[in-house]
Amino acid sequence: GINAEYGIAVAMLGMMVVYWRITRWVHETVQMLYFVFLEATGFATCLLSAARCISLFAPFYKVRGHYIAFAAVFVISYTLLREMVLARVVDRSTYYVSGLSLVHMGILQSEIGLMILVVLATNISSILKLRLKPNGTAQSRKNNVHATTTVAILSVFYCFLHGFYLITGVLYFFYEYDLNSENWL
């Protein structure tokens, strides 16, 4: 009778709520992992460029592995913590791009922009060092040029792809929230 139909409706509603919560959790987890990987690739490229620059400017300086491991753990932990906090704190009514808020988008854009600047600065410094003050034997100069060229190629790919991410985010921001609209109030 009516009680059985009511029970089935309540059970179906409960299953829909559980399904919605699981789907939301999976979406937030995948999004969080995406941003962790996005920043991890940026950090790895910065690290590679900086290590190459250090090896050219201070060839006898030995970069210790535990410092690099600590920095990697710190960056990944910071990104995970930031994503978890922003997923809980930011007002969801201000979301606009793929579930990103203005605050979240601003943080991501500034971090990616900073990483691109670091990569560009270290690569330009390395290339200038090789071109203006070549030192060592012919074979070591050749090895330095090959290593620096490889790092530069990887850095160009990084800057190109993440630069598009940066530019599209900025353009979409101005498209959605143009300076003359009431969205700024």
Phi, psi and chi 1 to 4 in degrees:
 res  aa     phi    psi   chi1   chi2   chi3   chi4
   1 GLY       - -148.2      -      -      -      -
   2 ILE   -68.8  -37.4  -66.7  178.8      -      -
   3 ASN   -64.5  -38.1  -73.9  -22.0      -      -
   4 ALA   -66.9  -43.8      -      -      -      -
   5 GLU   -64.0  -39.2  -69.1  171.9   -2.3      -
   6 TYR   -63.9  -42.4  177.4   73.2      -      -
   7 GLY   -63.4  -41.3      -      -      -      -
   8 ILE   -65.7  -42.1  -68.4  172.1      -      -
   9 ALA   -63.4  -42.0      -      -      -      -
  10 VAL   -65.6  -42.0  168.4      -      -      -
  11 ALA   -62.9  -42.7      -      -      -      -
  12 MET   -65.0  -40.5  -70.9  179.5   67.0      -
  13 LEU   -63.1  -42.0 -178.2   62.5      -      -
  14 GLY   -62.0  -42.0      -      -      -      -
  15 MET   -65.1  -37.2  -71.4 -172.3  -31.6      -
  16 MET   -65.5  -40.7  -73.1  173.0   46.2      -
  17 VAL   -63.9  -45.5  167.7      -      -      -
  18 VAL   -61.4  -45.5  168.7      -      -      -
  19 TYR   -60.1  -43.5  172.5   76.3      -      -
  20 TRP   -63.0  -43.1  177.7   77.0      -      -
  21 ARG   -66.5  -40.6  -73.3 -174.6 -179.7 -128.4
  22 ILE   -65.1  -44.1  -70.1  172.1      -      -
  23 THR   -61.7  -42.7  -55.7      -      -      -
  24 ARG   -64.3  -42.4 -177.9  173.8  153.1 -155.6
  25 TRP   -63.3  -43.3  178.2   81.9      -      -
  26 VAL   -63.4  -44.0  167.7      -      -      -
  27 HIS   -61.3  -46.5  172.7   72.5      -      -
  28 GLU   -65.5  -37.3  -72.8  176.6   -4.2      -
  29 THR   -67.1  -45.1  -56.9      -      -      -
  30 VAL   -64.1  -41.2  168.4      -      -      -
  31 GLN   -63.7  -40.6 -174.7  178.8   20.9      -
  32 MET   -64.2  -44.0 -175.5 -178.0  -26.9      -
  33 LEU   -64.5  -36.3  -70.2  174.4      -      -
  34 TYR   -59.4  -46.5  168.7   75.9      -      -
  35 PHE   -70.0  -32.7  -69.7  122.7      -      -
  36 VAL   -63.5  -46.4  167.9      -      -      -
  37 PHE   -66.3  -37.2  -72.1  130.4      -      -
  38 LEU   -59.4  -47.4 -178.1   74.1      -      -
  39 GLU   -76.0  -29.8  -67.5 -157.6   24.4      -
  40 ALA   -66.7  -37.6      -      -      -      -
  41 THR   -67.5  -38.3   58.5      -      -      -
  42 GLY   -63.6  -44.0      -      -      -      -
  43 PHE   -63.7  -43.7  173.4   73.6      -      -
  44 ALA   -62.7  -39.7      -      -      -      -
  45 THR   -67.5  -41.7  -53.1      -      -      -
  46 CYS   -61.5  -43.4  -75.3      -      -      -
  47 LEU   -63.1  -44.7 -175.2   64.7      -      -
  48 LEU   -62.5  -45.5 -175.8   63.9      -      -
  49 SER   -65.1  -43.4  -62.6      -      -      -
  50 ALA   -66.7  -40.5      -      -      -      -
  51 ALA   -64.0  -39.1      -      -      -      -
  52 ARG   -65.2  -43.1 -174.7   72.9 -152.0  130.9
  53 CYS   -63.7  -43.9 -168.9      -      -      -
  54 ILE   -62.1  -42.2  -70.6  169.8      -      -
  55 SER   -65.9  -26.6   72.6      -      -      -
  56 LEU   -82.0  -39.8  -72.6  173.2      -      -
  57 PHE   -83.8  -28.7  -78.5   91.5      -      -
  58 ALA  -135.5   76.6      -      -      -      -
  59 PRO   -62.7  -22.1   14.4  -21.3      -      -
  60 PHE   -97.2   -1.1  -61.4  111.0      -      -
  61 TYR   -78.8  130.0  179.3   76.6      -      -
  62 LYS  -103.2  116.4 -178.3  167.9  173.2   49.7
  63 VAL   -77.1  125.1  177.9      -      -      -
  64 ARG   -83.1  134.5  -66.6 -176.9  173.8   75.7
  65 GLY   -63.1  -32.7      -      -      -      -
  66 HIS   -69.9  -26.4   61.0  -81.9      -      -
  67 TYR   -68.8  -40.7  -68.6  138.7      -      -
  68 ILE   -66.4  -43.1  -66.1  171.5      -      -
  69 ALA   -62.9  -42.5      -      -      -      -
  70 PHE   -61.8  -43.7  174.4   76.4      -      -
  71 ALA   -63.4  -41.2      -      -      -      -
  72 ALA   -64.8  -44.2      -      -      -      -
  73 VAL   -63.5  -40.3  167.6      -      -      -
  74 PHE   -62.6  -47.0  175.9   77.4      -      -
  75 VAL   -63.5  -45.3  166.3      -      -      -
  76 ILE   -66.2  -42.1  -69.0  170.8      -      -
  77 SER   -64.2  -43.8  -60.3      -      -      -
  78 TYR   -59.5  -45.6  159.4   73.8      -      -
  79 THR   -65.2  -44.2  -54.9      -      -      -
  80 LEU   -61.9  -46.2  -80.4  171.2      -      -
  81 LEU   -62.7  -44.3 -177.9   64.1      -      -
  82 ARG   -60.1  -44.4 -176.8 -161.7   67.4 -145.2
  83 GLU   -65.4  -39.2  -68.2  -58.9  -43.2      -
  84 MET   -67.3  -41.5  -72.9 -171.0  -73.5      -
  85 VAL   -66.6  -46.2  167.2      -      -      -
  86 LEU   -65.7  -32.1  -74.5  174.2      -      -
  87 ALA   -66.6  -26.7      -      -      -      -
  88 ARG   -99.0  -28.6  -58.0  -68.1  176.7 -113.6
  89 VAL   -95.4  -39.8  171.9      -      -      -
  90 VAL   -69.9  136.5  173.8      -      -      -
  91 ASP   -64.8  120.2  179.5   18.1      -      -
  92 ARG   -70.9  -13.3  -67.0 -166.9 -176.2  -88.8
  93 SER   -74.9  -14.0   65.9      -      -      -
  94 THR   -96.3    6.3   62.4      -      -      -
  95 TYR   -70.1  143.1  -83.6   42.4      -      -
  96 TYR  -140.6  -48.5   67.8  104.9      -      -
  97 VAL  -103.3  115.2  179.4      -      -      -
  98 SER    45.8   37.7  -34.6      -      -      -
  99 GLY    81.2   15.3      -      -      -      -
 100 LEU   -98.3  139.5  -64.0 -179.4      -      -
 101 SER   -89.3  171.5   71.0      -      -      -
 102 LEU   -61.6  -39.9  -70.7  175.2      -      -
 103 VAL   -63.9  -48.4  171.1      -      -      -
 104 HIS   -61.8  -46.2 -163.4 -176.4      -      -
 105 MET   -63.3  -40.4 -164.6   67.5  166.0      -
 106 GLY   -63.5  -41.7      -      -      -      -
 107 ILE   -63.6  -47.2  -69.1  170.6      -      -
 108 LEU   -62.2  -45.2  -77.5  174.5      -      -
 109 GLN   -63.4  -40.7  -60.4  -64.1   17.0      -
 110 SER   -69.2  -37.9   60.6      -      -      -
 111 GLU   -67.6  -42.8  -71.4  175.0   -5.3      -
 112 ILE   -65.9  -41.8  -70.8  172.4      -      -
 113 GLY   -60.8  -42.1      -      -      -      -
 114 LEU   -63.7  -42.9 -179.3   63.9      -      -
 115 MET   -63.8  -39.6  -74.0 -171.2  -93.9      -
 116 ILE   -63.1  -41.6  -72.3  173.4      -      -
 117 LEU   -62.8  -42.2  -71.1  175.7      -      -
 118 VAL   -63.1  -45.1  168.1      -      -      -
 119 VAL   -61.9  -45.4  167.2      -      -      -
 120 LEU   -63.4  -45.0  -71.5  174.2      -      -
 121 ALA   -63.4  -44.7      -      -      -      -
 122 THR   -69.8  -36.5   55.1      -      -      -
 123 ASN   -70.1  -42.0  -84.1  -61.3      -      -
 124 ILE   -63.6  -40.9  -70.2  170.0      -      -
 125 SER   -62.4  -42.5  -61.5      -      -      -
 126 SER   -64.5  -44.1  -63.7      -      -      -
 127 ILE   -66.0  -42.4  -68.5  168.5      -      -
 128 LEU   -64.1  -38.9  -71.8  176.1      -      -
 129 LYS   -61.7  -42.7  169.5   73.2  172.0  160.9
 130 LEU   -67.9  -37.4  -78.3  176.0      -      -
 131 ARG   -79.6  -39.2  -64.4  -69.1  175.2 -147.4
 132 LEU   -88.8  -34.0  -61.7  178.2      -      -
 133 LYS  -133.4   70.2  -70.5 -174.4  177.4 -177.8
 134 PRO   -71.7  134.2   22.6  -26.7      -      -
 135 ASN  -138.1  164.2   52.7   -3.9      -      -
 136 GLY    93.9 -174.8      -      -      -      -
 137 THR   -76.0  169.3   65.2      -      -      -
 138 ALA   -61.9  -38.9      -      -      -      -
 139 GLN   -68.0  -41.0 -176.5   61.8   34.3      -
 140 SER   -68.2  -35.9   69.4      -      -      -
 141 ARG   -64.2  -41.1  -76.6 -165.7  -56.7  -91.5
 142 LYS   -62.9  -43.5 -175.8  177.2  176.9 -177.4
 143 ASN   -63.7  -41.0  -70.9  -17.8      -      -
 144 ASN   -62.2  -42.1  -79.2  -22.4      -      -
 145 VAL   -64.7  -43.1  167.5      -      -      -
 146 HIS   -64.2  -44.3  -75.0  -63.5      -      -
 147 ALA   -65.1  -43.4      -      -      -      -
 148 THR   -67.1  -36.8  -56.7      -      -      -
 149 THR   -63.7  -42.0  -57.3      -      -      -
 150 THR   -62.8  -45.8  -57.2      -      -      -
 151 VAL   -63.5  -39.6  170.9      -      -      -
 152 ALA   -64.8  -40.3      -      -      -      -
 153 ILE   -64.0  -45.9  -70.4  169.6      -      -
 154 LEU   -62.1  -38.3  -68.7  172.7      -      -
 155 SER   -67.7  -37.2  -61.7      -      -      -
 156 VAL   -63.0  -43.8  164.7      -      -      -
 157 PHE   -60.9  -44.7  -78.0  133.8      -      -
 158 TYR   -60.4  -51.0  166.8   77.9      -      -
 159 CYS   -63.8  -37.6  -69.0      -      -      -
 160 PHE   -64.2  -51.8 -178.1   73.9      -      -
 161 LEU   -70.4  -46.0  -64.7  174.6      -      -
 162 HIS   -73.9  -26.4  -74.6   72.1      -      -
 163 GLY   -63.9  -39.9      -      -      -      -
 164 PHE   -63.2  -40.6  -88.4  124.4      -      -
 165 TYR   -61.0  -44.0 -177.4   83.3      -      -
 166 LEU   -63.6  -48.4 -177.8   70.9      -      -
 167 ILE   -65.5  -44.2  -69.2  168.0      -      -
 168 THR   -65.0  -35.7   55.0      -      -      -
 169 GLY   -63.7  -43.9      -      -      -      -
 170 VAL   -66.0  -45.1  170.2      -      -      -
 171 LEU   -63.1  -41.0  -70.0  176.5      -      -
 172 TYR   -66.2  -36.9 -169.3   83.3      -      -
 173 PHE   -57.8  -48.8  171.3   79.4      -      -
 174 PHE   -70.7  -26.9  -77.0  111.3      -      -
 175 TYR   -69.2  -46.3  171.3   75.2      -      -
 176 GLU   -74.7  -41.4  -85.8  -61.1  -52.6      -
 177 TYR  -121.7   68.2  -64.8   91.0      -      -
 178 ASP   -66.1  156.6   60.4   12.2      -      -
 179 LEU   -66.3  -18.1  -63.4  174.8      -      -
 180 ASN   -94.8    0.2  -63.5  -35.7      -      -
 181 SER   -91.2  171.7   90.4      -      -      -
 182 GLU   -81.5   -0.2   62.7  -83.9   -3.8      -
 183 ASN   -65.4  -18.4  -68.3  -32.6      -      -
 184 TRP   -82.5  -11.6  -71.2   95.1      -      -
 185 LEU   -80.2      -  -58.2  176.0      -      -
